[in-house]
Amino acid sequence: MKKIIALILALTMVFALAACGKKAEPEATPEPTFPFDNDSTPFDVSTLTSDDVKNVKVGFIFLHDETSTYDLNFMNAAKQACENCGVEYVIKTNVPEGQECYDKAAELVDAGCTVVFADSFGHESFMIQAAKEFPDVQFCHATGTQAHSAGLPNFHNAFATIFEGRYLGGVAAGMKLNQMIEEGKITADQAKIGYIGAYPYAEVKSGYTSFFLGARSVCPSATMEVTFTNSWFSPDLEKEAAIKLIDRGCVLLSEHADSMGAPTECESKGIPFVFYNGSAAADCPNTFIIASRINWVTFMEVMIGRVAKGETLNADWTGTLANGAVEMTELNENVAAPGTAEKLEEVKAALIAGTTKVFDTSTFTVGGKPVTTYQADVNDLGTFTPDTESIVGGEFAESVFRSAPSFDIDIDGITNIDA
């Protein structure tokens, strides 16, 4: 009997250990499923009726005025979207990233606005303050990070996968570098790009990294140097940054800043340039290649349309290349390398199809090693604390867990000359 009992106990332990072994098996990495209420659906404005929009009034808060290419892109979109939807609107310009933003938001509410939109990263905390104060008004904010964690049903973030547009701009830049190499103007090891960033935020790092990866996809010898102005809009600082990069041997420039300071300097020096938010062909016909931009009409129609219909706005909305929210300006064929237009169409199709991934981890390294895991700051509460595994299925899942970029990895091939 004792032997039988001992045998039963032994078998029980074997099965228990086997069960424990099964529980210890690592689970497969799940595909992204937009866990933070992220959405990319457009809105069909043809479904709006006069009754839908009669009580809708939109207020807009912009960091600068028409002299900023960034703000001008928003202003044009705001006017177009409101016209498309048939709603009244009010615009406030030159609103700093401070308490003035809350004050202007409150003024817009007092003026009868049922939706208030702000366009700059530093406006966010003041928009959240206003959302708490006026729960019956919808507050929407571009480039922000906190809507999915703020817990406010009337506060929303919006952005787009502009890294796809930056990547395409980088491809155009890489094609130009190849042409310069083939024509003997530079050697392969002189294919150095200069990039002017506003601030060392994830939004800017995501942009210049995607641009670089696009360039290197066609010009493998390309390298890049980055400098920061610590200002979203400063013609003088952007011009100085361009001069510094050119003096350091950069043969092609791009930027994430909002004035014509750098493009005009490039035009005067004959340095090819890829712009942002609009074409510079009129002012820089001999150096401007192409630019990427977010078509904000797409989101603003969602914002207005859903409010008019009494529908819920998601915490985050992310426009894409596929739904037209990410666009490229017309290519300046006088400056672009031969074959660039065809190459861009090829790469664009691959991005939309998903066969090319901008942040494919097989295309970059850090310290000479591949990146297989990375905790990004996604649930941002102002502390910039890494909290979310963002390497999913062999790529960095950019603008998936929230609309705003969270890619802030310093990859090989890019040098921050201010560090």
RODO-2510 file (C-alpha; in nm, 4 decimals, decimal comma):
residues 419
     n   res          X          Y          Z
     1     m     0,0000     0,0000     0,0000
     2     k     0,2818     0,2402     0,0912
     3     k     0,4416     0,1763    -0,2483
     4     i     0,1131     0,2557    -0,4239
     5     i     0,0704     0,5765    -0,2248
     6     a     0,4313     0,6757    -0,2994
     7     l     0,3741     0,6105    -0,6710
     8     i     0,0586     0,8220    -0,6713
     9     l     0,2421     1,1083    -0,4972
    10     a     0,5299     1,0853    -0,7447
    11     l     0,2948     1,0952    -1,0418
    12     t     0,1098     1,3899    -0,8870
    13     m     0,4361     1,5818    -0,8537
    14     v     0,5310     1,5051    -1,2153
    15     f     0,1977     1,6345    -1,3432
    16     a     0,2230     1,9418    -1,1198
    17     l     0,5701     2,0205    -1,2471
    18     a     0,4525     1,9716    -1,6040
    19     a     0,1660     2,2105    -1,5424
    20     c     0,4046     2,4644    -1,3909
    21     g     0,6274     2,4270    -1,6939
    22     k     0,3383     2,5091    -1,9232
    23     k     0,2526     2,8225    -1,7263
    24     a     0,6129     2,9389    -1,7479
    25     e     0,6177     2,9299    -2,1285
    26     p     0,6544     3,2838    -2,2661
    27     e     0,3509     3,4207    -2,4449
    28     a     0,3785     3,5402    -2,8025
    29     t     0,4028     3,9168    -2,8427
    30     p     0,0545     4,0400    -2,9373
    31     e    -0,0081     4,2582    -3,2370
    32     p    -0,1048     4,6207    -3,1596
    33     t    -0,4765     4,6562    -3,0920
    34     f    -0,5033     5,0297    -3,0137
    35     p    -0,5501     4,9637    -2,6418
    36     f    -0,5844     5,3305    -2,5545
    37     d    -0,8962     5,4200    -2,7549
    38     n    -0,6990     5,5248    -3,0619
    39     d    -0,8894     5,5786    -3,3872
    40     s    -0,8108     5,6780    -3,7461
    41     t    -1,1571     5,6829    -3,9051
    42     p    -1,2409     5,9860    -4,1238
    43     f    -1,5857     6,1527    -4,1214
    44     d    -1,8163     6,1874    -4,4205
    45     v    -1,9232     6,5544    -4,4080
    46     s    -2,1879     6,4932    -4,6746
    47     t    -2,3983     6,3322    -4,4001
    48     l    -2,4251     6,6611    -4,2063
    49     t    -2,7501     6,8546    -4,2211
    50     s    -2,8242     7,2165    -4,1329
    51     d    -2,9971     7,0943    -3,8169
    52     d    -2,6840     6,9013    -3,7177
    53     v    -2,4545     7,2032    -3,7337
    54     k    -2,6831     7,4877    -3,6271
    55     n    -2,5576     7,4826    -3,2679
    56     v    -2,1923     7,4054    -3,3433
    57     k    -1,9301     7,6790    -3,3167
    58     v    -1,5574     7,6071    -3,3219
    59     g    -1,2822     7,8007    -3,1468
    60     f    -0,9186     7,7696    -3,2566
    61     i    -0,6075     7,8539    -3,0547
    62     f    -0,2816     7,8882    -3,2497
    63     l     0,0682     7,9387    -3,1091
    64     h     0,1736     8,1838    -3,3800
    65     d     0,0194     8,3531    -3,6823
    66     e     0,0475     8,3138    -4,0616
    67     t     0,4226     8,3792    -4,0547
    68     s     0,4734     8,0338    -3,9007
    69     t     0,4503     7,7553    -4,1580
    70     y     0,3298     7,5217    -3,8829
    71     d     0,0420     7,7439    -3,7716
    72     l    -0,0465     7,8456    -4,1260
    73     n    -0,0990     7,4792    -4,2110
    74     f    -0,3479     7,4553    -3,9229
    75     m    -0,5200     7,7821    -4,0100
    76     n    -0,5796     7,6793    -4,3690
    77     a    -0,7169     7,3449    -4,2514
    78     a    -0,9436     7,5061    -3,9910
    79     k    -1,1014     7,7399    -4,2442
    80     q    -1,1440     7,4615    -4,5002
    81     a    -1,2963     7,2148    -4,2532
    82     c    -1,5407     7,4707    -4,1122
    83     e    -1,6438     7,5684    -4,4642
    84     n    -1,6877     7,2012    -4,5592
    85     c    -1,9047     7,1421    -4,2518
    86     g    -2,0920     7,4735    -4,2682
    87     v    -2,0090     7,5904    -3,9149
    88     e    -1,9111     7,9208    -3,7581
    89     y    -1,5591     7,9583    -3,6142
    90     v    -1,3361     8,1973    -3,4179
    91     i    -0,9542     8,2039    -3,4390
    92     k    -0,7121     8,3230    -3,1709
    93     t    -0,3475     8,3627    -3,2836
    94     n    -0,0159     8,4213    -3,1058
    95     v    -0,1299     8,2379    -2,7917
    96     p     0,1738     8,1388    -2,5782
    97     e     0,2168     7,7981    -2,4155
    98     g     0,1109     7,9334    -2,0778
    99     q    -0,1888     8,0495    -1,8767
   100     e    -0,2874     8,2640    -2,1730
   101     c    -0,4001     7,9432    -2,3442
   102     y    -0,6530     7,8712    -2,0677
   103     d    -0,7683     8,2333    -2,0768
   104     k    -0,8292     8,2193    -2,4520
   105     a    -1,0080     7,8852    -2,4182
   106     a    -1,2386     8,0373    -2,1551
   107     e    -1,3011     8,3358    -2,3829
   108     l    -1,3979     8,1036    -2,6662
   109     v    -1,6402     7,9164    -2,4411
   110     d    -1,7924     8,2474    -2,3324
   111     a    -1,8279     8,3327    -2,7033
   112     g    -2,0447     8,0244    -2,7503
   113     c    -1,7917     7,7765    -2,8871
   114     t    -1,8950     7,4151    -2,8368
   115     v    -1,5579     7,2823    -2,9570
   116     v    -1,2147     7,4334    -2,8819
   117     f    -0,8953     7,3236    -3,0586
   118     a    -0,5321     7,4140    -2,9777
   119     d    -0,2322     7,3380    -3,1971
   120     s     0,0846     7,3374    -2,9866
   121     f     0,2421     7,0811    -2,7522
   122     g     0,2780     7,3233    -2,4605
   123     h    -0,0909     7,4178    -2,4716
   124     e    -0,1960     7,0789    -2,3373
   125     s    -0,2007     7,1311    -1,9604
   126     f    -0,4022     7,4494    -2,0029
   127     m    -0,6491     7,2786    -2,2343
   128     i    -0,6912     7,0074    -1,9697
   129     q    -0,7555     7,2818    -1,7127
   130     a    -1,0252     7,4265    -1,9387
   131     a    -1,1761     7,0821    -2,0050
   132     k    -1,2190     7,0314    -1,6305
   133     e    -1,3728     7,3754    -1,5942
   134     f    -1,6178     7,3398    -1,8852
   135     p    -1,7361     6,9765    -1,9034
   136     d    -2,0052     7,0505    -2,1637
   137     v    -1,7493     7,1713    -2,4205
   138     q    -1,5241     6,9396    -2,6226
   139     f    -1,1530     7,0282    -2,6138
   140     c    -0,9202     6,8900    -2,8815
   141     h    -0,5436     6,9250    -2,8861
   142     a    -0,2896     6,8498    -3,1564
   143     t     0,0434     6,6805    -3,0689
   144     g    -0,0519     6,6181    -2,7055
   145     t     0,0073     6,3006    -2,5061
   146     q    -0,2285     6,2914    -2,2087
   147     a    -0,5839     6,2405    -2,3383
   148     h    -0,5793     5,8641    -2,2943
   149     s    -0,4546     5,8953    -1,9355
   150     a    -0,6312     6,2162    -1,8235
   151     g    -0,9681     6,0437    -1,7783
   152     l    -1,1668     6,3377    -1,9174
   153     p    -1,4444     6,2466    -2,1637
   154     n    -1,4291     6,5949    -2,3195
   155     f    -1,0523     6,6109    -2,3821
   156     h    -0,8967     6,4547    -2,6918
   157     n    -0,5580     6,4351    -2,8679
   158     a    -0,4962     6,4216    -3,2413
   159     f    -0,1903     6,3599    -3,4541
   160     a    -0,0945     6,1733    -3,7709
   161     t     0,1701     5,9260    -3,8820
   162     i     0,3825     6,2080    -4,0166
   163     f     0,6840     5,9802    -3,9722
   164     e     0,5647     5,8166    -4,2962
   165     g     0,5847     6,1530    -4,4713
   166     r     0,9226     6,2244    -4,3161
   167     y     1,0433     5,8852    -4,4377
   168     l     0,9319     5,9704    -4,7924
   169     g     1,1105     6,3052    -4,7657
   170     g     1,4191     6,1139    -4,6563
   171     v     1,3943     5,8895    -4,9623
   172     a     1,3903     6,2007    -5,1831
   173     a     1,6937     6,3309    -4,9912
   174     g     1,8768     5,9992    -5,0315
   175     m     1,8093     6,0033    -5,4050
   176     k     1,9597     6,3538    -5,4202
   177     l     2,2673     6,2402    -5,2271
   178     n     2,3120     5,9520    -5,4719
   179     q     2,2952     6,1958    -5,7619
   180     m     2,5580     6,4177    -5,5998
   181     i     2,7828     6,1142    -5,5498
   182     e     2,7354     5,9935    -5,9085
   183     e     2,8132     6,3410    -6,0435
   184     g     3,1327     6,3590    -5,8385
   185     k     3,0161     6,6547    -5,6288
   186     i     3,0692     6,4554    -5,3095
   187     t     3,2104     6,1161    -5,2192
   188     a     2,9969     5,8471    -5,0563
   189     d     3,1499     5,9173    -4,7147
   190     q     3,0610     6,2870    -4,7515
   191     a     2,6861     6,2144    -4,7746
   192     k     2,6170     6,3986    -4,4501
   193     i     2,2703     6,5402    -4,3801
   194     g     2,2086     6,8296    -4,1429
   195     y     1,8830     6,8465    -3,9461
   196     i     1,7458     7,1398    -3,7464
   197     g     1,5189     7,0351    -3,4601
   198     a     1,3099     7,2599    -3,2396
   199     y     1,3308     7,0626    -2,9143
   200     p     1,4750     6,7190    -2,8253
   201     y     1,1225     6,5813    -2,7758
   202     a     0,9970     6,2444    -2,8977
   203     e     0,7975     6,4198    -3,1712
   204     v     1,1139     6,5739    -3,3141
   205     k     1,3302     6,2643    -3,2641
   206     s     1,0691     6,0475    -3,4321
   207     g     1,0654     6,2890    -3,7245
   208     y     1,4376     6,3159    -3,7845
   209     t     1,4955     5,9440    -3,7293
   210     s     1,2281     5,8473    -3,9834
   211     f     1,3757     6,1012    -4,2272
   212     f     1,7215     5,9510    -4,1791
   213     l     1,5971     5,5949    -4,2210
   214     g     1,4271     5,6964    -4,5450
   215     a     1,7478     5,8548    -4,6741
   216     r     1,9600     5,5580    -4,5738
   217     s     1,7192     5,3138    -4,7396
   218     v     1,8447     5,4422    -5,0759
   219     c     2,1825     5,5905    -4,9780
   220     p     2,3447     5,3474    -4,7294
   221     s     2,6464     5,5712    -4,6633
   222     a     2,4310     5,8617    -4,5391
   223     t     2,4919     6,0016    -4,1911
   224     m     2,3200     6,2868    -4,0110
   225     e     2,4014     6,5628    -3,7633
   226     v     2,1256     6,7251    -3,5575
   227     t     2,1154     7,0579    -3,3767
   228     f     1,8336     7,2147    -3,1755
   229     t     1,7087     7,5731    -3,1559
   230     n     1,4949     7,5178    -2,8438
   231     s     1,2226     7,7184    -3,0127
   232     w     0,9361     7,6179    -3,2390
   233     f     0,9654     7,9382    -3,4386
   234     s     1,2744     8,1557    -3,4678
   235     p     1,3939     8,2662    -3,8134
   236     d     1,7243     8,3891    -3,6723
   237     l     1,8024     8,0755    -3,4710
   238     e     1,7011     7,8485    -3,7585
   239     k     1,9224     8,0438    -3,9972
   240     e     2,2141     8,0219    -3,7513
   241     a     2,1571     7,6472    -3,7168
   242     a     2,1639     7,6061    -4,0942
   243     i     2,4919     7,7995    -4,1184
   244     k     2,6445     7,5848    -3,8424
   245     l     2,5461     7,2589    -4,0121
   246     i     2,6657     7,3731    -4,3552
   247     d     2,9969     7,4842    -4,2056
   248     r     3,0323     7,1345    -4,0548
   249     g     3,0127     6,9788    -4,3999
   250     c     2,6436     6,8901    -4,4273
   251     v     2,5538     6,8797    -4,7961
   252     l     2,1730     6,8551    -4,7606
   253     l     1,9443     6,9910    -4,4870
   254     s     1,6004     6,9328    -4,3413
   255     e     1,4231     7,0599    -4,0321
   256     h     1,1486     7,0350    -3,7751
   257     a     1,1011     7,4035    -3,7085
   258     d     0,8545     7,6556    -3,8397
   259     s     1,0124     7,9451    -4,0253
   260     m     1,1804     8,0157    -4,3576
   261     g     1,5085     8,0984    -4,1827
   262     a     1,6845     7,7759    -4,2808
   263     p     1,5409     7,7325    -4,6342
   264     t     1,6400     8,0831    -4,7401
   265     e     1,9926     8,0269    -4,6079
   266     c     2,0119     7,7015    -4,8031
   267     e     1,8952     7,8819    -5,1156
   268     s     2,1690     8,1417    -5,0752
   269     k     2,4332     7,8683    -5,0302
   270     g     2,3010     7,6272    -5,2947
   271     i     2,2293     7,3486    -5,0414
   272     p     1,9408     7,1103    -5,1262
   273     f     1,6630     7,1196    -4,8684
   274     v     1,3605     6,9107    -4,7631
   275     f     1,0966     7,1238    -4,5901
   276     y     0,7983     7,0681    -4,3576
   277     n     0,4348     7,1871    -4,3617
   278     g     0,4339     7,3411    -4,7082
   279     s     0,6172     7,4087    -5,0299
   280     a     0,9132     7,6469    -5,0406
   281     a     0,9441     7,6254    -5,4186
   282     a     0,8458     7,9896    -5,4757
   283     d     1,1123     8,1273    -5,2409
   284     c     1,3749     7,8564    -5,2910
   285     p     1,3370     7,7313    -5,6496
   286     n     1,6977     7,6137    -5,6797
   287     t     1,7258     7,4097    -5,3591
   288     f     1,3799     7,3024    -5,2352
   289     i     1,3108     6,9344    -5,3111
   290     i     0,9853     6,8383    -5,1367
   291     a     0,8021     6,8674    -4,8046
   292     s     0,5717     6,6553    -4,5933
   293     r     0,2761     6,7851    -4,3989
   294     i    -0,0276     6,6776    -4,2001
   295     n    -0,3570     6,7564    -4,3706
   296     w    -0,5486     6,8650    -4,0604
   297     v    -0,8754     6,9006    -4,2532
   298     t    -0,9204     6,5259    -4,2046
   299     f    -0,9236     6,5418    -3,8248
   300     m    -1,1099     6,8708    -3,8026
   301     e    -1,3936     6,7225    -4,0042
   302     v    -1,4004     6,4304    -3,7576
   303     m    -1,3992     6,6724    -3,4636
   304     i    -1,6788     6,8908    -3,6022
   305     g    -1,8830     6,6109    -3,7556
   306     r    -1,8972     6,3894    -3,4494
   307     v    -1,9817     6,6775    -3,2181
   308     a    -2,2549     6,7888    -3,4580
   309     k    -2,4005     6,4376    -3,4662
   310     g    -2,3733     6,3968    -3,0898
   311     e    -2,1251     6,1136    -3,1340
   312     t    -1,8328     6,0294    -2,9071
   313     l    -1,4830     6,1477    -2,9915
   314     n    -1,2098     5,8960    -2,9112
   315     a    -0,9355     5,9887    -2,6669
   316     d    -0,6846     5,9763    -2,9537
   317     w    -0,7205     6,0148    -3,3290
   318     t    -0,4322     5,9308    -3,5640
   319     g    -0,4431     6,0249    -3,9309
   320     t    -0,2420     5,8194    -4,1794
   321     l    -0,0841     5,8194    -4,5203
   322     a    -0,3606     5,5834    -4,6309
   323     n    -0,6511     5,8104    -4,5321
   324     g    -0,4948     6,1266    -4,6718
   325     a    -0,4003     6,2927    -4,3436
   326     v    -0,0286     6,2640    -4,4313
   327     e     0,0664     6,4354    -4,7566
   328     m     0,3670     6,5303    -4,9657
   329     t     0,3900     6,8593    -5,1511
   330     e     0,4560     6,8641    -5,5225
   331     l     0,8075     6,7465    -5,6031
   332     n     1,0383     7,0168    -5,7363
   333     e     1,1621     6,8325    -6,0450
   334     n     1,4184     7,1069    -6,1114
   335     v     1,6093     7,0059    -5,7984
   336     a     1,5098     6,6454    -5,7260
   337     a     1,7230     6,3630    -5,8624
   338     p     1,5991     6,1837    -6,1747
   339     g     1,3655     5,8969    -6,0894
   340     t     1,2622     6,0438    -5,7534
   341     a     0,8917     6,0728    -5,8364
   342     e     0,8717     5,7087    -5,9400
   343     k     1,0640     5,5959    -5,6324
   344     l     0,8373     5,7920    -5,4008
   345     e     0,5276     5,6325    -5,5517
   346     e     0,6829     5,2897    -5,5041
   347     v     0,7726     5,3529    -5,1402
   348     k     0,4384     5,5199    -5,0645
   349     a     0,2539     5,2125    -5,1929
   350     a     0,4742     4,9879    -4,9788
   351     l     0,4102     5,1984    -4,6677
   352     i     0,0341     5,1889    -4,7209
   353     a     0,0445     4,8137    -4,7880
   354     g     0,2547     4,7592    -4,4758
   355     t     0,5342     4,5836    -4,6627
   356     t     0,7702     4,8663    -4,5634
   357     k     0,7783     4,9671    -4,1967
   358     v     0,9404     5,2980    -4,1072
   359     f     1,0751     5,1812    -3,7715
   360     d     1,1587     4,8231    -3,8710
   361     t     1,4142     4,7237    -3,6076
   362     s     1,6204     4,5338    -3,8641
   363     t     1,7096     4,8672    -4,0276
   364     f     1,8834     5,0359    -3,7338
   365     t     2,1050     4,9661    -3,4362
   366     v     2,1994     5,1326    -3,1094
   367     g     2,5618     5,0960    -3,0033
   368     g     2,6073     4,8493    -3,2876
   369     k     2,3380     4,6172    -3,1512
   370     p     1,9808     4,5502    -3,2661
   371     v     1,6934     4,6814    -3,0542
   372     t     1,4709     4,3944    -2,9408
   373     t     1,2920     4,5618    -2,6503
   374     y     1,2219     4,9221    -2,5528
   375     q     1,0102     5,0858    -2,2869
   376     a     0,8714     5,4137    -2,4206
   377     d     0,7040     5,6934    -2,2286
   378     v     0,3443     5,6436    -2,3485
   379     n     0,1270     5,7170    -2,0437
   380     d     0,2805     6,0615    -2,0113
   381     l     0,1950     6,2531    -1,6957
   382     g     0,4746     6,5037    -1,7357
   383     t     0,7396     6,2820    -1,5774
   384     f     0,8719     6,1218    -1,9005
   385     t     0,8854     5,7806    -1,7347
   386     p     0,9287     5,4758    -1,9638
   387     d     0,6242     5,2566    -1,9145
   388     t     0,5178     5,0680    -2,2281
   389     e     0,6912     4,7949    -2,4299
   390     s     0,6920     4,9424    -2,7798
   391     i     0,8826     4,6899    -2,9898
   392     v     0,5996     4,4845    -3,1366
   393     g     0,6334     4,2378    -3,4229
   394     g     0,9845     4,3570    -3,5144
   395     e     0,9077     4,7278    -3,5300
   396     f     0,8668     5,0231    -3,2990
   397     a     0,4895     5,0677    -3,2705
   398     e     0,4818     5,4418    -3,3315
   399     s     0,1511     5,6296    -3,2896
   400     v    -0,0262     5,3065    -3,1949
   401     f    -0,0596     5,3311    -2,8170
   402     r    -0,1382     5,7018    -2,8436
   403     s    -0,1637     5,9420    -3,1371
   404     a     0,1465     6,1491    -3,0582
   405     p     0,4929     6,0039    -3,1312
   406     s     0,6799     5,8278    -2,8522
   407     f     0,9931     5,7182    -3,0442
   408     d     1,2906     5,8753    -2,8672
   409     i     1,5682     5,6237    -2,9368
   410     d     1,9094     5,7646    -3,0334
   411     i     2,0139     5,5334    -3,3178
   412     d     2,3531     5,4823    -3,4780
   413     g     2,4339     5,7121    -3,7694
   414     i     2,2753     6,0214    -3,6147
   415     t     2,4881     6,2591    -3,4060
   416     n     2,3456     6,5261    -3,1782
   417     i     2,6121     6,7940    -3,2069
   418     d     2,4670     6,9844    -2,9089
   419     a     2,5200     6,6946    -2,6672
***
